[in-house]
Amino acid sequence: MRIIALVLLLLSFTASPLWAESLGDAVSDFGYNYFRSLNTEEGNTAVSPLSIHAAFAMLTLGSSGKTREEAEEVLRVNDAEIRQYQDFMKRLKPESDPLSLACRLFPAESLKLSTDYLQSSKESFGAAPQALDYSVPESARQTINEWVSDNTGKLIEKLIPPNGINKSTELVLANALYFKGRWQEPFIEPMTRPGTFHSPSGDLEVPMMSGDLSYALYHIDNSFQAVSLPYAESNLAMAFVMPLTTDDWSATQRRLGPELITQLEKSSRENGDYDFPLPKVRVTLPKFKVAQDSKPIPLLRLLGLNRMLGGSPELGRLSETPTGFRVTECFHQAVVEVDEKGTEAAAATAITVARSMPSILAQVVINRPFFFIIYDRESSAPLFIGSVSNPKQEK
């Protein structure tokens, strides 16, 4: 059977400010909706909804009109909540382990970003501008990738692929998320032994960690079983959710969300406070590393983010001289590694923006047999009419 690993589930056991709850709910709603839309039937999957959400929230600050209304609806945020992102990340940060979300704006040297946008991006995300010469695209790409690498513990070194930006690029909005957390109860390395993992393609022998854990949260119902492992000195935990049969895979993916986490929390805590040692749970799971790069735009359109990703979005607040911008691409990578000591994970998202081009109404490609008519546009009277099944023949 396969395991869904949900990284950085925000399990808070203390009272939080209302804004934190609101922004946390927004990231939660967006994140689970995004993941439910993914095809996870084949291969491994790793995404960071937080990184994607933050990138488009930062772009939303430069939008207006219907574009902004739609973006706020899809991202589940308003202006006040976007501006609380830095404080939100501070609340999530463990006492001693690293958790950081670095953000940066990479405008073209010729682009003058608006004062309001620079200020709001700085206040909300700590994003400073770094002008680049996009007339030399490869050099600009390397600069952005090096910044991402430096802010992800070198786990993500090539976020933007070759030809990912070009001379028409005006702006790249980038972020880099990095987390390294220690288990509250680490696994004992000598207890890690070869074990069988039942993958869709057949049984595999992999290193399996095992331990009897006092603070593991456990839940089982008629379609899946789940266990959550907390990190040391942190409100963060990692949940592992395994369908009981292969037929339950899609149904379990659709159930991923706050209600499942609440069930997981309640089933283990209903007889006592979380800080009191619970009966031990014997946990066995594989060591693993998952890395995936993706382009989120198709899924974001599916979720309703159409105006911002269309040909003429209202992004005039980005620049002092707004002449029209369009999102040309979005690149995303995520890496998650789990071992006996804990978890190291990183993610990065980059949105590329260029000047708007005239929108295309439709694309028509005549590449199969067709009919033709030469006609009078007023009366529709045909002057010539015929068909073509082989353009290389005359008869």
C-alpha positions as CSV (number, residue, x, y, z in Angstrom):
1,M,0.0,0.0,0.0
2,R,1.1,3.5,-0.6
3,I,1.4,6.2,2.0
4,I,0.4,9.8,1.7
5,A,2.8,12.0,3.6
6,L,1.4,15.4,4.6
7,V,4.2,17.7,5.5
8,L,3.9,20.6,8.0
9,L,0.3,20.0,9.0
10,L,-0.4,23.0,11.3
11,L,-1.5,21.3,14.5
12,S,-1.8,24.1,17.1
13,F,-2.6,23.2,20.7
14,T,-2.7,26.7,22.1
15,A,-4.9,29.7,21.5
16,S,-4.0,31.8,18.5
17,P,-4.9,35.4,17.5
18,L,-8.0,35.6,15.2
19,W,-5.9,36.7,12.2
20,A,-3.7,33.7,12.6
21,E,-6.6,31.3,12.7
22,S,-8.1,33.1,9.6
23,L,-4.9,32.9,7.5
24,G,-4.2,29.4,8.7
25,D,-7.7,28.4,7.6
26,A,-7.1,30.1,4.3
27,V,-3.9,28.1,3.6
28,S,-5.6,25.0,4.8
29,D,-8.7,25.3,2.5
30,F,-6.5,26.3,-0.5
31,G,-3.9,23.6,0.2
32,Y,-6.3,20.6,0.6
33,N,-8.3,21.8,-2.5
34,Y,-5.1,22.0,-4.5
35,F,-3.9,18.5,-3.4
36,R,-7.3,16.9,-4.0
37,S,-7.0,18.0,-7.6
38,L,-3.7,16.3,-8.2
39,N,-3.4,13.0,-9.9
40,T,-1.6,10.8,-7.3
41,E,-2.4,7.4,-8.8
42,E,1.1,6.9,-10.2
43,G,4.5,7.7,-8.7
44,N,5.3,9.9,-5.7
45,T,3.9,13.4,-5.1
46,A,5.3,16.3,-3.1
47,V,4.0,19.9,-3.1
48,S,3.9,22.8,-0.8
49,P,0.5,24.5,-0.8
50,L,2.0,27.1,1.6
51,S,4.7,28.1,-0.9
52,I,2.2,28.3,-3.8
53,H,-0.3,30.2,-1.8
54,A,2.3,32.8,-0.6
55,A,3.5,33.4,-4.1
56,F,0.1,34.2,-5.5
57,A,-0.9,36.1,-2.4
58,M,2.1,38.3,-3.1
59,L,1.1,38.8,-6.7
60,T,-2.5,39.5,-5.5
61,L,-1.1,42.6,-3.8
62,G,-0.4,44.0,-7.3
63,S,-3.8,43.2,-8.7
64,S,-7.1,45.1,-8.7
65,G,-10.7,44.8,-9.9
66,K,-12.2,41.5,-10.8
67,T,-8.8,39.9,-10.9
68,R,-8.2,40.7,-7.3
69,E,-11.7,39.6,-6.2
70,E,-11.2,36.3,-7.9
71,A,-7.7,35.7,-6.5
72,E,-8.9,36.5,-3.0
73,E,-11.8,34.0,-3.4
74,V,-9.5,31.2,-4.6
75,L,-6.8,31.9,-2.0
76,R,-9.5,32.4,0.7
77,V,-7.9,35.7,1.9
78,N,-8.5,39.4,2.0
79,D,-6.0,42.2,2.0
80,A,-5.7,42.3,5.8
81,E,-4.9,38.6,6.0
82,I,-2.3,38.7,3.3
83,R,-0.5,41.4,5.2
84,Q,-0.2,39.1,8.2
85,Y,2.0,36.5,6.4
86,Q,5.2,37.3,8.2
87,D,3.6,37.2,11.6
88,F,1.9,33.9,10.7
89,M,5.3,32.3,9.8
90,K,6.7,33.5,13.1
91,R,4.0,31.8,15.0
92,L,4.7,28.5,13.1
93,K,8.4,28.5,13.8
94,P,9.7,25.9,16.2
95,E,11.7,27.2,19.2
96,S,15.0,25.9,18.0
97,D,14.6,24.2,14.6
98,P,14.7,26.2,11.3
99,L,11.5,27.1,9.5
100,S,11.7,30.0,7.1
101,L,9.8,31.5,4.1
102,A,12.1,33.8,2.2
103,C,10.5,36.0,-0.5
104,R,12.0,38.2,-3.2
105,L,11.0,40.3,-6.2
106,F,13.2,40.1,-9.3
107,P,12.1,43.0,-11.6
108,A,13.8,43.9,-14.9
109,E,16.2,46.8,-14.6
110,S,13.9,48.9,-16.8
111,L,10.8,48.1,-14.7
112,K,9.9,50.6,-11.9
113,L,7.7,48.8,-9.4
114,S,5.2,51.0,-7.7
115,T,6.0,52.4,-4.3
116,D,2.8,51.0,-2.8
117,Y,3.5,47.5,-4.1
118,L,7.1,47.5,-2.9
119,Q,6.0,48.6,0.6
120,S,3.1,46.1,0.9
121,S,5.4,43.2,-0.3
122,K,8.0,44.2,2.2
123,E,5.6,44.5,5.1
124,S,3.7,41.3,4.2
125,F,6.4,39.0,3.0
126,G,9.7,40.7,3.8
127,A,10.3,40.7,0.0
128,A,13.0,43.0,-1.2
129,P,13.6,43.8,-4.9
130,Q,16.7,42.7,-6.8
131,A,16.8,44.1,-10.3
132,L,18.1,41.7,-13.1
133,D,19.1,42.1,-16.7
134,Y,16.7,39.9,-18.6
135,S,18.3,40.7,-21.9
136,V,20.7,38.0,-20.7
137,P,18.1,35.4,-19.6
138,E,20.6,32.6,-18.6
139,S,22.4,34.8,-16.2
140,A,19.2,36.0,-14.7
141,R,18.0,32.4,-14.3
142,Q,21.1,31.4,-12.5
143,T,20.9,34.3,-10.1
144,I,17.3,33.4,-9.1
145,N,18.2,29.7,-8.8
146,E,21.2,30.5,-6.6
147,W,19.0,32.6,-4.3
148,V,16.5,29.7,-4.1
149,S,19.3,27.2,-3.4
150,D,20.8,29.4,-0.6
151,N,17.3,29.7,1.1
152,T,16.4,26.0,0.8
153,G,19.5,24.4,2.4
154,K,20.7,23.5,-1.1
155,L,17.8,21.1,-1.5
156,I,16.4,23.0,-4.5
157,E,19.1,24.2,-6.9
158,K,17.3,24.4,-10.3
159,L,13.9,25.8,-9.7
160,I,13.6,27.6,-13.1
161,P,14.6,25.3,-15.9
162,P,16.6,26.3,-19.0
163,N,14.5,28.7,-21.2
164,G,12.2,29.2,-18.2
165,I,12.6,32.9,-18.6
166,N,13.5,35.0,-21.7
167,K,14.1,38.5,-22.9
168,S,10.4,39.4,-22.5
169,T,10.4,38.7,-18.8
170,E,9.6,41.8,-16.7
171,L,9.3,40.4,-13.2
172,V,9.8,37.1,-11.3
173,L,8.2,36.7,-7.9
174,A,10.0,33.9,-5.9
175,N,9.8,32.3,-2.5
176,A,11.8,29.6,-0.8
177,L,10.4,27.5,2.1
178,Y,12.7,25.5,4.3
179,F,12.0,23.3,7.3
180,K,14.2,21.0,9.4
181,G,12.4,19.4,12.4
182,R,13.4,16.8,15.0
183,W,10.9,14.2,16.1
184,Q,9.7,14.7,19.6
185,E,10.5,11.0,19.9
186,P,13.2,10.0,17.5
187,F,13.4,6.5,16.1
188,I,16.4,4.4,17.2
189,E,18.6,3.9,14.2
190,P,19.7,0.3,15.0
191,M,16.0,-0.6,15.0
192,T,15.8,0.4,11.3
193,R,15.8,-2.8,9.3
194,P,14.8,-4.0,5.8
195,G,11.1,-4.5,5.5
196,T,8.4,-5.0,2.8
197,F,6.6,-2.1,1.3
198,H,3.6,-3.0,-0.9
199,S,3.8,-0.6,-3.9
200,P,1.4,-0.7,-6.8
201,S,4.1,-2.2,-9.0
202,G,5.0,-4.9,-6.6
203,D,6.6,-5.6,-3.2
204,L,9.8,-3.7,-2.4
205,E,12.4,-4.2,0.3
206,V,13.1,-0.8,1.9
207,P,14.6,0.5,5.2
208,M,11.7,0.5,7.7
209,M,12.0,2.6,10.9
210,S,10.2,1.2,14.0
211,G,9.4,2.5,17.5
212,D,7.0,2.4,20.4
213,L,6.0,6.1,20.7
214,S,4.1,7.8,23.5
215,Y,3.1,10.9,21.7
216,A,2.0,9.5,18.4
217,L,-1.6,10.3,17.5
218,Y,-3.5,7.4,16.0
219,H,-6.9,7.0,14.2
220,I,-8.5,4.2,12.1
221,D,-11.8,3.9,10.4
222,N,-13.3,1.7,7.7
223,S,-11.2,3.0,4.8
224,F,-7.8,4.3,6.2
225,Q,-5.5,4.4,9.2
226,A,-3.5,7.4,10.2
227,V,-0.7,8.3,12.6
228,S,0.7,11.7,13.4
229,L,4.2,12.3,14.8
230,P,4.9,15.7,16.5
231,Y,8.1,17.6,16.2
232,A,10.1,18.7,19.2
233,E,9.4,22.1,20.7
234,S,6.9,22.9,18.0
235,N,3.2,23.1,17.0
236,L,4.0,21.2,13.8
237,A,3.5,17.5,13.2
238,M,3.6,15.1,10.3
239,A,0.6,12.9,9.5
240,F,0.8,9.6,7.6
241,V,-2.5,8.5,6.1
242,M,-2.7,5.0,4.5
243,P,-5.8,3.6,2.8
244,L,-6.7,0.1,3.9
245,T,-7.1,-1.1,0.4
246,T,-5.9,0.1,-3.1
247,D,-9.6,0.8,-3.9
248,D,-9.7,3.4,-1.1
249,W,-6.9,5.5,-2.6
250,S,-9.0,8.2,-4.4
251,A,-11.7,8.3,-1.7
252,T,-9.0,8.8,1.0
253,Q,-7.4,11.6,-1.1
254,R,-10.7,13.4,-1.2
255,R,-11.0,13.2,2.5
256,L,-7.7,14.8,3.3
257,G,-8.5,18.0,5.2
258,P,-9.1,19.6,8.6
259,E,-11.9,17.2,9.5
260,L,-9.5,14.2,9.1
261,I,-6.9,16.0,11.3
262,T,-9.6,16.7,13.9
263,Q,-10.5,13.0,13.9
264,L,-6.9,12.1,14.3
265,E,-6.4,14.5,17.2
266,K,-9.6,13.7,19.0
267,S,-9.3,9.9,18.8
268,S,-5.9,10.0,20.6
269,R,-6.7,12.8,23.0
270,E,-10.2,12.2,24.1
271,N,-9.1,10.5,27.3
272,G,-6.6,13.0,28.4
273,D,-4.5,16.1,27.6
274,Y,-1.9,15.9,24.8
275,D,0.9,16.7,27.2
276,F,0.2,13.6,29.3
277,P,1.9,10.5,28.0
278,L,-0.6,8.3,26.1
279,P,-0.4,4.6,25.7
280,K,2.4,3.8,23.3
281,V,1.7,3.4,19.6
282,R,4.0,1.0,17.7
283,V,4.9,2.9,14.5
284,T,6.6,1.3,11.5
285,L,7.2,3.4,8.4
286,P,9.8,3.7,5.7
287,K,12.7,6.1,5.4
288,F,12.1,8.1,2.2
289,K,12.9,11.1,0.1
290,V,10.4,12.5,-2.3
291,A,11.2,15.3,-4.8
292,Q,8.9,16.7,-7.5
293,D,8.8,19.7,-9.8
294,S,5.6,20.9,-11.3
295,K,3.8,23.7,-13.0
296,P,0.8,24.7,-10.9
297,I,-1.1,26.9,-13.5
298,P,-3.4,24.2,-14.9
299,L,-4.5,23.2,-11.4
300,L,-4.9,26.8,-10.3
301,R,-7.2,27.4,-13.3
302,L,-9.2,24.4,-12.3
303,L,-9.6,25.9,-8.9
304,G,-10.9,29.1,-10.5
305,L,-7.9,31.4,-10.8
306,N,-8.7,32.4,-14.4
307,R,-8.4,36.2,-14.6
308,M,-5.0,36.4,-13.1
309,L,-3.8,33.6,-15.4
310,G,-5.5,35.0,-18.5
311,G,-4.3,37.2,-21.3
312,S,-5.2,40.6,-19.7
313,P,-5.2,40.4,-15.9
314,E,-5.6,43.6,-13.9
315,L,-2.0,43.8,-12.5
316,G,-1.6,47.5,-12.8
317,R,-0.6,48.0,-9.2
318,L,2.7,46.3,-9.8
319,S,4.2,49.2,-11.6
320,E,4.4,53.0,-11.6
321,T,3.6,52.9,-15.3
322,P,1.1,50.1,-15.7
323,T,0.8,49.1,-19.4
324,G,-0.5,45.6,-18.8
325,F,1.2,42.5,-17.5
326,R,0.5,38.8,-17.8
327,V,1.6,35.7,-16.0
328,T,3.6,33.6,-18.4
329,E,4.5,30.6,-16.1
330,C,4.8,29.3,-12.6
331,F,7.5,26.8,-11.5
332,H,7.2,24.8,-8.2
333,Q,9.5,22.3,-6.6
334,A,9.2,20.4,-3.3
335,V,11.5,18.0,-1.5
336,V,10.7,16.0,1.6
337,E,13.1,13.6,3.4
338,V,12.2,11.6,6.4
339,D,14.6,9.6,8.6
340,E,15.0,8.4,12.2
341,K,15.9,11.9,13.5
342,G,13.1,13.9,11.8
343,T,12.2,15.7,8.6
344,E,14.0,18.0,6.2
345,A,11.8,19.7,3.6
346,A,12.0,22.5,1.2
347,A,9.9,24.1,-1.5
348,A,10.1,27.0,-3.9
349,T,7.8,28.8,-6.2
350,A,8.5,31.3,-9.0
351,I,5.9,33.2,-11.0
352,T,7.2,34.8,-14.2
353,V,5.5,38.0,-15.5
354,A,5.8,39.7,-18.9
355,R,4.1,42.5,-20.8
356,S,0.6,41.6,-22.0
357,M,0.3,40.6,-25.6
358,P,-2.9,41.0,-27.6
359,S,-5.3,38.2,-26.5
360,I,-6.0,35.3,-28.9
361,L,-9.7,34.7,-29.3
362,A,-9.2,31.1,-30.4
363,Q,-6.8,28.8,-32.3
364,V,-7.9,26.9,-35.4
365,V,-5.6,24.4,-37.0
366,I,-6.9,22.9,-40.3
367,N,-5.0,19.6,-40.4
368,R,-7.7,17.1,-41.4
369,P,-9.9,16.8,-44.5
370,F,-12.1,20.0,-44.8
371,F,-14.7,21.8,-46.9
372,F,-14.2,25.2,-48.4
373,I,-16.6,27.9,-49.6
374,I,-15.9,31.2,-51.3
375,Y,-19.1,33.2,-50.6
376,D,-20.7,36.6,-50.6
377,R,-20.7,37.9,-47.1
378,E,-24.0,39.8,-47.5
379,S,-26.1,37.1,-49.2
380,S,-24.1,34.0,-48.3
381,A,-24.2,33.0,-52.0
382,P,-21.4,30.6,-52.8
383,L,-19.1,31.4,-55.6
384,F,-17.1,28.3,-55.2
385,I,-17.6,25.3,-52.9
386,G,-15.6,22.1,-52.5
387,S,-13.6,19.8,-50.3
388,V,-10.0,18.8,-49.7
389,S,-8.8,15.5,-48.4
390,N,-5.2,15.6,-49.8
391,P,-3.6,19.1,-50.2
392,K,-0.8,17.6,-52.2
393,Q,-3.1,16.5,-55.0
394,E,-4.9,18.6,-57.6
395,K,-7.6,16.1,-58.4
